[in-house]
């Protein structure tokens, strides 16, 4: 589209209109037939979903992912709805993306590009912007194309909001490679600084607690309710990207703990994004306790909880003790709210975890949550204060002789 295109001016103040496409490949357990989460992602990026299409295939078509017949259907739908682009709920290869754009006649983006675009728009801190820029550069290195790039010169919106990396779209791979190297070096410096801060907290003996959970589970709202902080919180996906740490006083333990709010997880979170945010997510991996915040009212509760567990394993945080925090319990039916505020639940065969039901919005259950954190913190601090048990080279404990007079003294 040229800058003289008369339709560009008419669309200047409008959001990008997108057709959403989801493909159930081989009966994937992660397939979302409603495409509701993709629609929320699109809304978070400033797009509006004008139509939704689902398909089922044994395997992706190598050329068009959905096959030529379904691609024709999508093309007709784009024309009927005057859509500006198409968003797939699955990851596309560079070749599939190019072929689809030629076939349908409008830009095509996948779930990875959509999430990267949201992150680019939401990152606030220097570290967050570097992390997002690195992930976007690595993604673009194989494509050298931006989402809705045909609209960049005509109007604001997606891809033109000044997000990190937007100026790199027209660079060649060599220049992108140089940029990736430079961003990695700057991130390494930030990582060392963050490591120094963590070591300082360790020297002070501070008990470290990190909030983790699926995006929009209410982590930032809970963080604000516990610490009286004013971290940004909103009913949207990825409202918070930058880690915020505050001190939380626990009267029950007569001690302060360090509480960190981290970026939310989501299904199919791009691996490059996890890698880029590893320095930030290290707060969770090195915590003494994870508050795994779960949306108790979500119909996909089990799937979302499993996805968080998967990402925690990816960042080597699966061994950190967890306290399950079932948030938004005020949205549950009355019959479900009659349960105990705190109990235990078996998450894996033989593995039980403490669980607390709260509402960060109304304050319900927060006292029980503070009590649970205090008890775990005291157990940790008491265990740390005990002298280590000496062991032999094979790991068995050294058995000390009974106290008493020596044989020489007995005579």
C-alpha positions, 0 to 999 in steps of 0.5 A, a space after each residue: 500500500 502506498 502513502 497515497 492510498 485513499 483508504 489509509 487516511 480513513 483508517 488513521 484513527 481505527 484499530 487494526 481489524 484482524 481475522 483470527 485463525 486457530 488450527 487443531 493439529 493432531 488433536 492438540 490438548 492446547 487447542 482453544 476452539 473459542 480463540 478467546 485467549 487469542 482475541 484477548 491478546 489481539 485486544 491487548 495489542 490494540 487490534 480488534 477481532 472481526 472474525 474467527 476461523 477454526 480448522 482441524 488437520 492431522 499435520 500442518 500443510 508445509 506451504 500454507 499451514 491450513 491448506 489451500 481450501 481453508 486459505 481460500 476461505 480465510 481470503 474470502 472472509 478477509 474481503 468480506 470483513 475488510 480486515 487488515 490482517 490475519 492472526 494465527 493462534 499457532 507458530 508459523 514458519 517464515 515460508 508459511 507466513 510468506 506464502 499465506 500473505 501472498 495467497 490471502 493478500 494481507 499481512 499474516 502474523 502468528 501468536 509469537 509475533 502478537 505476544 512480542 508486539 504486546 511485550 514491546 508496547 508494555 516494557 517500561 524498564 531499561 532491562 525490560 526493553 532490552 529483553 523484548 528487543 532481543 527477542 524481537 530481533 531474534 524473531 525477525 532475523 528469520 523473517 525481516 518483516 514486521 506485523 502490519 508493516 504495510 500500515 506503518 507509514 500511514 497510521 499509528 498503532 501496532 508496530 508504530 508505537 515506538 516499541 523496542 526494535 521497530 527500526 530494525 525491521 528494514 535492516 539486513 541480517 548482518 546488521 540485525 546480528 550485530 544488534 543482537 550481539 550488542 543487546 546481549 552484552 548490555 543484558 549481561 551487564 544488567 544481569 550482573 547488577 541484578 545478581 549483585 542485588 540478590 547477593 546483598 539480600 542473601 547477606 541480609 538473610 532476607 526471606 525471598 518470596 516471588 509471585 508467579 502465575 498465568 497472565 491476568 491471574 491477579 498477581 499485581 493486584 495481590 502484590 499491591 494488596 499485600 505491600 500497599 504498593 502502587 504497581 500497575 495492575 489492570 484486567 488485561 493480559 501482560 499488564 506487568 512485565 517488569 519485576 517489582 520488589 517490595 518489603 512485606 512486614 509479617 506481624 505473625 513472624 515479626 520479620 520482613 520478607 522480600 516480595 517480588 512481582 514477576 511477568 505472567 506466563 501464558 500458553 505457548 510463551 515463545 521460547 526466545 522470550 523466556 530466554 530473553 527474560 531469564 534474568 528477570 525470571 531468575 528472581 523466581 528461580 532463586 526465591 525461597 518461596 513461590 506464591 503460585 497465583 491461580 485464577 480460581 474462577 477460570 474454566 481453564 484453571 488446570 491447564 493454566 496451572 500446568 503451563 506455569 509449572 512447565 515454564 517454572 521447570 524451563 527456568 529451573 525453578 521447579 524445586 522451589 517450595 510453592 504456596 498455591 494462592 487461589 485468587 478471585 474467589 469472590 467470583 466463585 458461586 456461593 456453594 464454592 465459597 463455603 470451603 475452608 480458607 486454607 487447606 492442602 491439595 495433592 498436586 502430584 501423586 505423593 506431593 501435597 501443597 498448602 493452598 489459600 483462597 483469597 480475593 486480592 480485590 476485596 481482601 478476603 483471605 489475605 490474613 490467612 495468606 499472610 499467616 501461611 507465608 509467616 509460618 513457612 518463613 519461620 520454618 525456613 529461618 529456624 532451619 537455617 539457624 540449625 548447625 549442619 549435620 556433619 557427614 562422611 564422604 559417602 553422605 552418611 551422618 557422623 555419629 558423635 560419641 556419647 558424652 561422659 568421662 574418657 577411659 583414662 579419666 575413669 581410672 
